[in-house]
Amino acid sequence: MAEINHEELFRIAAHFAGDFLMTYDHEGELQELAEQYGFETELVAMKNAHHAEMTEMLIGRNLDWARQTRTV
C-alpha cells in the first residue's frame, strides 16, 4: 500500500478550482487537517466488503447535499 502525504493532499485540494469529495476513515488527524484547510466534514455510516459497520468521513468544500439526504 502506498504511503500518502495527507498534509500535501489537503494543501493541493485547497487550490482546486471546483468542489471535490474525499472520503477517509474517521481519524482525528484528518479531521484537524480538514478544519485547518477550511473544508467541511460529515460522518456517514458505512459497511465494508465484509459487512462490518464503520464510520466514514466525507470531506469537501460544501457538503450541504450530504446533510440534506440524511434529513429526508
N, C-alpha and C positions, 0 to 999 in steps of 0.2 A: 504494500500500500504506500502511495506517495505521501511524503510529508508536505503539508500545506502551511505556508506562512499566512496565518489568518489576519494579522495586522496589515500586511501588504494587500491582501484580497479586499479588505474593507476600505483601505485607502484608495485603491483603484475604483471600487464601486462608487465611492463618493464623487467621482468625476464622470460617471455615466451621464449621458445627456437625457435619457429617459428613465422610466421606472424600471424596476427589476425585482426579482424574487429569489431569495436564497433560503434554503432550509438546512437546519442543523439540529443535532441532539441538543436538548436544553442544558446548557452549561453556563455557569456564572461568568466565566471569562468572555464568552462570546456575547452574552447579554451586555456586559460592560463595553465591549468594542462597538456594538450596535448603538448604544447610548452615546458613546464618545463621538461617533460619526453622524449623529443625528438621525439614525434610522429608527423606524418603528418596529416593534416586535409583537408577535401574537403567538400564544401557545395553543396547539391543537393536539387532540388525542389521535394516535395512530396505532396501527398494528403492523408488526414486521412480517416477513415472509413465513415465520413460524407461529403467527397469530398471537405473539406476545404483545401486550399493551404497553405503549410507551408514549412519551410526550415529545413532540417535535416543535421546534421554534421556527416560525416564519419571520423573515427579515426583509424589509423593503422600505421605500420612501413613504408609501401610502398604503396602508393595509385596511382601509375602511371596508373594502369589499369582503374581507375575511370576517370582520366583526358583524357585518350585515347578514351574512349567511348563517351565522350562529344564532341570531335572534329570531329567525323565521320559524 
